C-alpha cells in the first residue's frame, strides 16, 4: 500500500504533535503540587501512575504513527 504525500505528512505531523503534547503533560505532571500526583509524603499516587502510563503509550503510538508517515515520505522520494 502506498501513502499519498498529504497523508504521509499528516501522519508525521501527528507523531511530532503527540510527542510535544505529552512531553509537556509529563513535565506538568511531575511538577504537580495540587496533591493529585503525589501524596503528602511525596510518594506518587495512582493518578500519577495512570497518567504516566497514558503518556508512555502515547509516546509509543506517536512514534509508530510518525514512523509510518516518515517511511511513506521516503518511499515517495524513491519513486522513479
C-alpha positions in Angstrom: 0.0 0.0 0.0 1.3 3.4 -0.9 0.5 6.5 1.1 -0.1 9.8 -0.6 2.1 12.8 0.2 -0.6 14.6 2.3 -1.4 11.5 4.3 2.3 10.9 5.0 2.8 14.5 6.1 -0.3 14.2 8.3 1.0 11.1 10.0 4.4 12.5 10.5 2.9 15.7 11.9 0.7 13.7 14.2 3.6 11.8 15.6 5.6 15.1 16.3 2.5 16.7 17.8 1.9 13.7 20.1 5.5 14.0 21.4 5.2 17.7 22.0 1.9 17.5 23.9 2.8 14.5 26.0 6.2 15.8 27.0 4.6 19.0 28.2 2.0 16.9 30.1 4.6 14.8 31.8 6.6 17.9 32.8 3.4 19.3 34.4 2.6 16.0 36.0 6.0 15.8 37.7 5.7 19.4 38.9 2.2 18.9 40.2 1.7 20.5 43.6 -2.1 20.1 43.9 -1.9 16.7 45.7 -3.3 14.6 42.9 0.0 13.2 41.5 1.9 13.0 44.9 0.6 12.5 48.4 1.8 14.4 51.5 4.8 12.2 51.9 5.9 12.9 48.3 5.1 9.4 47.0 3.4 9.0 43.6 -0.3 8.3 43.7 -2.5 6.1 41.4 -3.4 9.3 39.5 0.3 9.8 38.7 0.9 6.2 37.6 -2.2 6.0 35.4 -1.4 9.3 33.6 2.3 8.3 33.2 1.1 5.1 31.6 -1.1 7.0 29.3 1.8 9.3 28.3 4.2 6.3 27.7 1.6 4.6 25.5 1.0 7.9 23.6 4.8 8.3 23.1 4.9 4.8 21.6 1.9 5.3 19.4 3.1 8.7 18.3 6.4 7.2 17.4 4.8 4.4 15.4 2.4 6.7 13.5 5.2 9.3 12.8 7.4 6.5 11.6 4.8 5.3 9.2 4.5 8.8 7.8 8.2 9.2 7.6 8.5 5.9 5.7 5.7 7.0 3.4 7.6 10.2 2.5 10.8 8.3 1.9 9.0 5.9 -0.4 7.6 8.7 -2.4 11.1 10.2 -2.9 12.4 6.9 -4.2 9.8 6.7 -6.9 11.3 7.0 -10.4 
